[in-house]
Amino acid sequence: MVGGDNSSTVSPVSAEVEAYEPLIRQYANQYGIGEYVELIKAVMMQESGGRGLDPMQSSEGGFNTRYPREPNGITDPEYSIQCGVQELKSCLVSAGVENPIDMQNIKLALQGYNCVKRS
């Protein structure tokens, strides 16, 4: 899921997720986590496979201020990605993640991302 260019160690994501890479990269860079693009793609793959209008499943998170805070409340994929990237960054910071290979803390951050949807 994370790592360098060694494709043999990276789990593939769907074509739908790959199609969002430019937007994922844009918002990852905008919010200062450009080195986590592969992780963001993996989160999207887990959350939705890149399908639906809320591909990051971020409608219930704190960064969604435009749509109902209910499952699939976001109906704009780009906004979902923008909110999801901000939410993931917040979780990475809260978990003390130091870099994209800090798997111990990344696991904690991912738990935090999943809990946002249940609070």
C-alpha positions as CSV (number, residue, x, y, z in Angstrom):
1,M,0.0,0.0,0.0
2,V,2.8,2.4,0.7
3,G,6.3,2.4,-0.4
4,G,8.5,3.3,-3.4
5,D,8.3,2.3,-7.0
6,N,8.6,-1.4,-6.4
7,S,5.3,-2.5,-7.9
8,S,5.7,-6.0,-6.6
9,T,5.2,-4.9,-3.0
10,V,2.3,-2.6,-3.8
11,S,-1.3,-3.9,-3.8
12,P,-3.0,-2.8,-7.0
13,V,-6.0,-0.5,-6.7
14,S,-9.0,-0.4,-9.0
15,A,-9.1,1.6,-12.2
16,E,-11.7,3.7,-10.6
17,V,-9.3,4.7,-7.8
18,E,-6.5,5.2,-10.2
19,A,-8.7,7.6,-12.2
20,Y,-8.8,9.9,-9.1
21,E,-5.0,10.0,-8.7
22,P,-4.6,13.5,-10.1
23,L,-7.2,14.9,-7.6
24,I,-5.7,12.8,-4.8
25,R,-2.3,14.2,-5.6
26,Q,-3.6,17.7,-5.9
27,Y,-5.2,17.7,-2.5
28,A,-2.4,15.7,-0.8
29,N,0.1,18.3,-2.0
30,Q,-2.3,21.2,-1.0
31,Y,-2.6,19.8,2.5
32,G,1.1,18.9,3.0
33,I,0.9,15.1,2.7
34,G,2.0,14.6,-0.9
35,E,4.2,11.7,0.1
36,Y,1.1,9.8,1.2
37,V,-0.7,9.5,-2.2
38,E,-0.4,5.7,-2.2
39,L,-1.9,5.5,1.3
40,I,-4.7,7.8,0.3
41,K,-5.4,5.6,-2.7
42,A,-5.4,2.5,-0.5
43,V,-7.9,4.2,1.9
44,M,-10.2,5.0,-1.0
45,M,-9.9,1.5,-2.3
46,Q,-10.9,0.1,1.1
47,E,-13.7,2.6,1.6
48,S,-15.4,2.5,-1.8
49,G,-13.2,0.9,-4.5
50,G,-13.4,4.4,-6.1
51,R,-17.1,4.0,-6.8
52,G,-20.0,6.3,-5.8
53,L,-20.2,10.0,-5.2
54,D,-18.4,9.8,-1.9
55,P,-15.3,7.7,-2.8
56,M,-13.5,8.6,0.4
57,Q,-16.6,8.0,2.6
58,S,-15.8,11.3,4.3
59,S,-19.3,12.7,4.6
60,E,-19.5,12.0,8.3
61,G,-16.1,13.6,9.1
62,G,-15.4,17.0,10.5
63,F,-14.2,18.6,7.3
64,N,-17.5,18.2,5.5
65,T,-19.3,21.5,5.9
66,R,-21.4,21.4,2.7
67,Y,-23.3,18.2,2.7
68,P,-25.4,16.2,5.3
69,R,-23.2,14.3,7.8
70,E,-24.7,11.0,7.1
71,P,-23.4,7.9,5.2
72,N,-22.9,8.9,1.5
73,G,-24.1,12.4,2.3
74,I,-21.5,13.9,0.0
75,T,-22.6,13.9,-3.7
76,D,-19.4,15.4,-5.2
77,P,-16.4,13.1,-5.6
78,E,-13.9,15.9,-5.7
79,Y,-15.2,17.3,-2.4
80,S,-15.2,13.8,-0.9
81,I,-11.5,13.6,-1.8
82,Q,-10.8,17.0,-0.4
83,C,-12.5,16.2,2.9
84,G,-11.0,12.7,3.1
85,V,-7.5,14.0,2.5
86,Q,-7.9,16.6,5.3
87,E,-9.4,13.9,7.6
88,L,-6.6,11.5,6.9
89,K,-4.0,14.2,7.5
90,S,-5.6,15.0,10.8
91,C,-5.4,11.3,11.8
92,L,-1.8,11.0,10.6
93,V,-0.8,14.0,12.8
94,S,-2.8,12.7,15.8
95,A,-1.2,9.3,15.5
96,G,2.3,10.8,15.4
97,V,3.1,9.3,11.9
98,E,6.6,10.4,11.0
99,N,6.8,9.2,7.4
100,P,5.1,6.9,4.9
101,I,6.8,3.8,6.2
102,D,5.9,4.3,9.9
103,M,3.4,1.4,9.7
104,Q,2.9,1.2,13.4
105,N,1.5,4.7,13.6
106,I,-0.1,4.6,10.2
107,K,-2.3,1.6,11.5
108,L,-3.3,3.8,14.4
109,A,-4.1,6.7,12.0
110,L,-6.3,4.4,9.9
111,Q,-8.2,3.3,13.0
112,G,-8.8,7.0,13.7
113,Y,-10.0,7.6,10.1
114,N,-12.5,4.7,10.5
115,C,-13.7,5.9,13.9
116,V,-14.6,9.3,12.4
117,K,-17.4,7.7,10.5
118,R,-18.9,6.2,13.7
119,S,-18.9,9.2,16.0
